[in-house]
Every structure is written in structure tokens, then in C-alpha cells.
Amino acid sequence: MTAGERLEFPPWLPTYEEPPPGHVSGSRLERVLRQGHFAVTAELNPPDSADPADVFEAARPLVGVADAMNATDASGANCHMSSIGICALLTRAGYGTIYQISCRDRNRIAIQGDVLGAAAMGVRNVLCLTGDGVGVGDQPGARPVFDFDSLSLLRTIRTMRDEGMFLSGRRITRPPRMFLGAAENPCIPPLDWRPERLAKKVEAGADFIQTNYIFDVPVFERFMARVRDLGLEGRVFILAGVGPIASAKAARWMRNNVPGIHIPDAVIERIEKAANPAEEGKRLCIELIQQIREIRGVAGVHVMAYRREHQVSEIIAESGVLQARVPERNRASSTADFR
Amino acid sequence: MYRARLFAVRHARAFEWLYARLETVIVALDPLFARIGYDRIERPVAAVERVTKGLLFDCRMCGQCILSSTGMSCPMNCPKQLRNGPCGGVRPGGYCEVKPEMRCVWVLAWEGAARMKDGGRINDVQPPVDRGLEGSSSWLRVSREKAARLRESSDARRTAIAHAFADARAHEPATAPLAPEPPSAVRSGGGR
């Protein structure tokens, strides 16, 4: 399509940009990581609303702090606004986003189509997840799909991006330029095999990893030592998951009700004994970030502050990990007449 | 049976040996199977497979068996049916997120693989299951695939999956089959 023809589609038809040399997507997150900066990503609390203003409201506490915001995909099997909708809105306004895909709710036909749709909307980062079982969510009677698992999903999107074809073998004329992410959970069983599974995810196509919450630094250090032994340093960017604990009660509830969360008793005790538990939870999070950033092979942090998003900018500022960097909104990619 | 399943994983090395012998025999029988016709023997063989593997491994007859790559722990018993597990929800002690009374199928798989000679196969990235092959004989599929030694299929869809998941196909050809399927091995119609 020529530039003139593009103008015939008001109000807004962006050009589909190819990534710069040495990049797979050209996303802000990819550029920051490849430049060797310590990256910050943060989880956005998705609204239960159809109003786009509520998306920007949810994003506000993370603006100027996160290199990319993760829009969760019905996390914990609870229904909220879709990740693709949130990412499309924020990306068009110039913010870095990470589109999360859970294998729980959609089959291979839906997912491959959505990846093209997201890429067309300008989304350049995707996080491939297995997803929690439907039983823990707000609609436990739903049919679990799990047509893909996170690894076959990674390999499929990599095939779409690098080979330019669907898993059916059919050609894609403009492949989706996605920076491919996966999750890992270093502190839960089987501890011995978690690093091997991370290696498998890199083999499947992962460019970056966001881990689940790390509250147990010694366990995470052992994990990272094994990751380095497996030769993964330099082959994948690892962002360690952190988050502030609101209270001892909240921590216990999370440990018992949210799948895959390990919080040592000592951590909960520290929060319990504190005069101001919420402040102590924030302090702990800052300390964790400072300890984690010293571990060789860690490329950044991923802050998950569910319902404590207001604390994220203070946590990042006080931890000092951004140094003088400010993840600005990209005004060039946003559009004035976007409605 | 859950206990038989745990037994199989504990003795993964012996089962690996047994399975390798079985595969040699089945592949050697390919000319005979082809003479009788794969289509005619599909249902009887699948019935035998269903009973024996059902007893030993709680086999769900996905038709694309990867037991030798998963420490003899059948991944179809995972409530999420992960082909590349475990997920991030494993409970303390290695129990399942969805069924807390059951040990995680994939924790068992990694334990079993550690006992096996070729346990490293668990590192292969497995493709998604072809739901159209459920209920068919995986043994016959292995026989066909190993005998035919194809690198491409007449069906572009199959070739694409085999190439995208080349590591899995190299060790477990039934996971990304290329040879034409006999009609009785493929589920048809709206039931898919």
C-alpha cells in the first residue's frame, strides 16, 4: 500500500515497522535489554470495565517506571478485560506493553489469529503462559482448553515470526515481529529441574523470562547458578519477579490460595512483627530487588503489585535500579487523533 | 491405576529397555503389517494397546505416545494435559495444582527420566497433540513412521509441524507423523 492510499483510511493507519538489525521485534523492552540496561516491567491490574479511560487509569501508576507493562490474561482464571484489548490501547498511546497469552482459554486457531491481530495493533512483546487451572477462578465450570502448553506455544509463535508461517504450513505475508517471553517459577518443586525447563523454554523460542515471585533469595541464587552452568547466560534475558506484601494475612492467603507461590515463614514473620506491615512489605520488596540485581545473569525485575500499584514507583525509585533512566512514553508511535 | 503408574516411573529404566525391544519388534513387523493392511489391523492392535497401557500407565490413547521421553509417566494424566511440563503451580512435595492428592505427572516424569539411559529426551520440545488421532494405535504409527523414513508429507500441515518440532520428531516420530494414516486411525466428523 502506498503512503497516499494509507491516508484514505482515517483516522489512523500505522506503518508496520520492521525491527532494527540485531533485534527480533524492536520493542522498547528488547532495545533496553540489548543495550545492557537493567529493565523494569510491571503488572497492570486489568479493569472490569469497557471504558478505555479505566485502562489508562490502571496504567497511570506504572507510567515512567516500567519499560513495559504486562496485561494479564485472566490471571488466576478470573475474568477481566482481555490482554489484547489493553495492549492495543496502551501501545497506540505509545506505552510499552507485554501481551500475555494463557493456554487455558483458547485453542491453536484462536491464539495464532490473535498473535497476528496483536502485532497489527503494534504490540511487540508477548508472554507465553500455561495458565492456572479453571478451578481456582471465578467460573470454575468453564471448559479448560490447554490445546497448547507454554512451550508448544513459544515454538509456534517463533515459527510464525521466523519462518513466516502458521503451524498449518500456510504462509504469512507479514510475520508478527514479537519479542518472545516465557515464565518460570524458580522457587517451587521440582527445584532441581526448574533450570532445565528454563533451558527447554529457550530452546522452544523464549527471548526473555519473567519469573514468578521471588521471596527466597538463596533458592533463587542456586537456580541462577545452575542456569549459568547450563550456558544460558547471554542467550536469554531473565527478569526476576518481585512484589510488595500488604500484610502477613495477605501473604498467608496468597501462599494457600494462589497456585505456585512460595513465601518462607521467616518473611511472613518479619511482616507480622512490623509496626507498619504495609511499609515493611515495601521495604522488603526494595531489599529483594537490591539483592537480586547483584546476582549474575539477572537482566531486570518484574514487579507484580496487585492492588498495590501505587507503591511501584516508590519501590523502583528507592531501589535505584533505573539509575537516571526514565522509561518515557514513545510519542512518535502514538497518534494525536487517536480516539 | 495410580499405583501401577508410580511403579512404572520407579522402574523407568526397565520399562525403557522393554519399550526399546518392543519397538524393534514392531518396526521389523512393518512388511507384515503392510501386507495385511494397516487399516485392517488398526482396531485390534489399538484395543490391545488400550488395555495393556491403560493398566500400566493410565494411558489415555492420545495416539502419539511419548512415554519414552517422559520418564514413563503419561503426560495425558496431567489435568492440563501438558506435553512439556511441569507448570508453575506444583504444590510442596511435588503434588498437582489441580488434583492435590495426586503427585504431579511431570515431577514424576523428570524423576523417571533421571533413571533412564536416554532420559535426556525429556528436553525435546513436544508439539501439541493432534486431536484427530486420539484413540488410534501409537505402536502402529511408530512402525509406519520408522519404516517409511519420510522427511516430508503429502500433507503440508504435517510437514510444517514435523519441521517446527524436529527434535521431538527425531526421537518420537508418532508425535509429528508424516506417513499417510489408514482411515480407521483417524477420527472424523464433528466429534473433534
Interface residues (C-beta under 8 A of the other chain):
Chain A: C103 R104 R108 T130 G131 D132 G133 G135 P144 F146 D147 F148 D149 S150 L151 S152 R155 T156 T159 E163 M165 F166 L167 S168 G169 R170 A183 E184 N185 I188 P189 P190 D192 W193 E196 R197 A199 K200 E203 A204 N212 P259 G260
Chain B: P79 K80 Q81 L82 R83 N84 G85 P86 C87 G88 G89 V90 R91 P92 G93 G94 E97 V98 C104 V107 W110 E111 N123 V125 Q126 P127 P128 A156 R157 T159 A160 I161 H163 A164 F165 D167
